[in-house]
Amino acid sequence: MQKTALTGMDLFPEIVPFIRDHTIDAIVFQNLKAQAYLACRLLFEQMCYGNMIPRRIYHSKLEIVMSGNLDYFLED
């Protein structure tokens, strides 16, 4: 029998201990601050400078967080 991997989505403070003790093997993480910054910047430039928001698909970077790289993603 193979070991079952447990994955999740988004990095919430409540699940950090479970990532550290390997109960959760990995999570898929999106930087919500970066997404919000882009949206606010585009809206600001449109409202203040009259720049039209380009019609395109905006992608946000996905990260895989595991116990080995968890500290990199935690805020101080």
WOZI-V334510 format. One record per residue. N is the residue number from 1. RES is the residue in one letter. NEAR is the number of other ideal C-beta (glycine too) atoms within 12 Angstrom. Layout:
n = <N | N>
res = <RES | RES>
near = <NEAR | NEAR>
This chain:
n = <1 | 2 | 3 | 4 | 5 | 6 | 7 | 8 | 9 | 10 | 11 | 12 | 13 | 14 | 15 | 16 | 17 | 18 | 19 | 20 | 21 | 22 | 23 | 24 | 25 | 26 | 27 | 28 | 29 | 30 | 31 | 32 | 33 | 34 | 35 | 36 | 37 | 38 | 39 | 40 | 41 | 42 | 43 | 44 | 45 | 46 | 47 | 48 | 49 | 50 | 51 | 52 | 53 | 54 | 55 | 56 | 57 | 58 | 59 | 60 | 61 | 62 | 63 | 64 | 65 | 66 | 67 | 68 | 69 | 70 | 71 | 72 | 73 | 74 | 75 | 76>
res = <M | Q | K | T | A | L | T | G | M | D | L | F | P | E | I | V | P | F | I | R | D | H | T | I | D | A | I | V | F | Q | N | L | K | A | Q | A | Y | L | A | C | R | L | L | F | E | Q | M | C | Y | G | N | M | I | P | R | R | I | Y | H | S | K | L | E | I | V | M | S | G | N | L | D | Y | F | L | E | D>
near = <3 | 4 | 7 | 9 | 14 | 17 | 19 | 22 | 18 | 22 | 30 | 18 | 14 | 12 | 26 | 23 | 15 | 23 | 31 | 19 | 13 | 16 | 18 | 28 | 23 | 26 | 29 | 20 | 30 | 21 | 20 | 19 | 15 | 18 | 19 | 14 | 15 | 21 | 17 | 16 | 18 | 21 | 16 | 15 | 16 | 15 | 13 | 11 | 12 | 9 | 13 | 12 | 18 | 11 | 7 | 8 | 6 | 15 | 10 | 18 | 14 | 16 | 21 | 24 | 31 | 25 | 23 | 14 | 17 | 27 | 15 | 16 | 28 | 18 | 12 | 5>
